[in-house]
Amino acid sequence: MREFVRAGFFALAGSFLLIGHAIAQPAANVGCTATPSAAGTQTWRCDNGITIVAESGARFELKDANRDGHIDSVELSSKALLVEVPKKPGGNPFKVLTPQAIAAVRGTKWAVDVAEAKTSVFVADGRVGVSRRNGGRSVVLDRGQGVDVEATGPLTVKTWGQPRVDALMARLGQ
């Protein structure tokens, strides 16, 4: 696998906006607005082209680390998000941070699911780099692949079976 993490690549700085349990006031100062969608989910559309579908009851924060008025990462503490980021050349990748993992991209569509002591990442389209939150070796996922990140053990990339993909996507109203 190619090395995805560079020194300082996942460093966090700056401020964030607490969004809560997928129910909140529009996040005007980070350029995102929320609307209810299918299956009790909520869809956040951001002026920089990023779309986030939050599972009902998901707990997450939209972050603007560089304070430019646009989100550049999400801190997810429970349940699942489906994230779509438009391709953009160069710049910093968009990140989803969980208690166990960091998933980063420059343009793709992927889902991140947090449950108790595990984070699962699945790529619907594109490529996503995934590493443990505390650093170490990373993996790159392609379309149809996923990885389960726990506190210990290897990051093993697997092609997810259709039943697992369907179950996750149904929770996200897809």
C-alpha positions in Angstrom: 0.0 0.0 0.0 1.2 3.5 -0.6 2.0 5.7 2.3 -0.8 8.2 2.7 0.1 10.1 5.9 2.8 12.7 5.9 4.2 14.5 8.9 1.7 17.0 10.1 -0.9 15.9 7.5 -3.6 15.3 10.1 -2.7 18.1 12.5 -5.7 19.9 13.8 -5.9 23.6 14.7 -8.5 26.3 14.9 -12.1 26.5 15.9 -15.1 24.4 15.5 -18.9 24.7 15.5 -20.8 22.2 17.6 -23.7 20.7 15.5 -25.1 18.2 18.0 -27.4 15.3 17.3 -27.9 16.0 13.6 -30.5 18.6 14.7 -29.2 22.1 14.9 -29.6 25.7 13.6 -28.1 26.2 10.1 -24.3 26.6 10.4 -24.1 29.9 8.6 -20.6 30.7 9.7 -19.2 27.6 8.1 -21.3 27.9 4.9 -23.6 24.9 5.5 -27.4 24.5 5.8 -29.3 21.5 6.9 -32.6 20.0 5.6 -34.5 16.9 6.8 -34.3 14.0 4.3 -35.4 10.4 3.9 -35.5 7.9 6.8 -35.1 10.6 9.4 -31.7 11.6 8.2 -30.5 15.2 7.8 -28.6 16.5 4.7 -26.1 19.3 5.1 -25.2 21.2 2.0 -22.2 23.5 2.1 -21.2 26.3 -0.2 -17.9 24.7 -1.0 -19.7 21.8 -2.6 -19.5 19.3 0.3 -22.6 17.3 1.1 -23.1 15.4 4.4 -25.9 13.0 5.1 -26.2 12.3 8.8 -27.9 9.2 10.2 -30.8 10.0 12.6 -29.2 10.6 16.0 -25.6 11.0 14.7 -23.4 13.2 16.9 -20.9 15.3 15.0 -19.2 18.7 14.8 -18.5 20.6 11.6 -15.0 22.2 11.8 -13.4 25.1 10.1 -9.7 24.6 11.2 -8.3 27.3 8.9 -11.1 29.8 9.8 -11.9 30.6 6.2 -15.7 30.3 6.7 -15.9 26.8 5.1 -15.9 23.4 6.7 -12.7 21.4 6.2 -13.4 18.5 8.6 -16.1 16.7 10.7 -15.6 15.2 14.1 -18.0 12.2 14.3 -18.6 10.7 17.8 -21.5 8.3 17.1 -23.5 6.7 14.3 -22.9 7.3 10.6 -22.3 10.0 8.0 -22.2 9.8 4.2 -19.9 12.4 2.9 -19.5 13.7 -0.7 -16.6 16.0 -1.4 -16.0 17.4 -4.9 -12.6 16.8 -6.5 -10.2 19.7 -6.0 -6.6 19.9 -7.0 -4.0 20.5 -4.3 -4.9 22.0 -1.0 -5.7 20.2 2.2 -7.9 17.1 2.1 -11.3 17.0 3.8 -11.2 14.8 6.9 -13.6 12.9 9.1 -12.2 12.3 12.5 -13.6 9.7 14.9 -12.4 8.4 18.3 -10.5 5.7 16.4 -9.7 6.9 13.0 -9.1 9.7 10.5 -10.4 9.4 6.9 -9.2 12.0 4.4 -9.9 12.7 0.8 -9.6 15.4 -1.9 -12.8 14.3 -3.7 -15.0 11.3 -3.3 -18.1 9.8 -1.7 -17.7 7.7 1.4 -19.4 6.6 4.7 -18.0 6.6 8.2 -19.7 4.7 11.0 -18.8 5.0 14.7 -20.0 2.3 17.1 -18.6 1.8 20.6 -14.9 1.0 20.1 -14.8 0.7 16.3 -14.9 3.0 13.3 -15.9 1.6 9.9 -15.1 3.4 6.7 -16.6 2.5 3.3 -15.9 4.0 -0.1 -18.8 4.4 -2.5 -16.8 6.3 -5.1 -13.2 7.5 -5.3 -10.4 6.8 -2.9 -10.0 7.5 0.9 -6.9 7.4 3.1 -7.6 6.0 6.6 -5.3 5.9 9.6 -5.7 5.5 13.3 -6.3 8.7 15.2 -3.1 8.2 17.2 -1.0 7.8 14.0 0.8 4.8 12.6 0.4 3.0 9.3 -2.4 4.1 7.0 -4.3 2.4 4.2 -6.0 3.6 1.0 -9.5 2.4 0.1 -10.8 2.2 -3.4 -14.5 2.0 -4.5 -16.3 -0.8 -2.8 -13.7 -1.3 -0.1 -13.9 -0.7 3.6 -11.9 -1.0 6.8 -12.8 -1.5 10.4 -10.5 0.5 12.7 -10.3 -0.6 16.3 -7.8 0.4 19.1 -5.4 -2.4 18.1 -4.8 -4.9 15.3 -4.0 -4.4 11.6 -6.0 -2.1 9.3 -7.3 -4.7 6.9 -8.8 -3.5 3.7 -11.7 -5.6 2.5 -14.3 -5.5 -0.3 -17.6 -5.2 1.6 -20.4 -7.6 0.7 -23.6 -6.2 -0.6 -25.6 -6.9 2.5 -23.3 -4.9 4.7 -23.2 -2.0 2.2 -27.0 -2.1 1.8 -27.5 -2.1 5.6 -25.3 1.0 6.1 -26.7 2.9 3.2 -30.3 2.2 4.3 -29.4 3.8 7.7 -28.3 6.9 5.7 -31.5 7.0 3.6 -29.7 5.8 0.4 
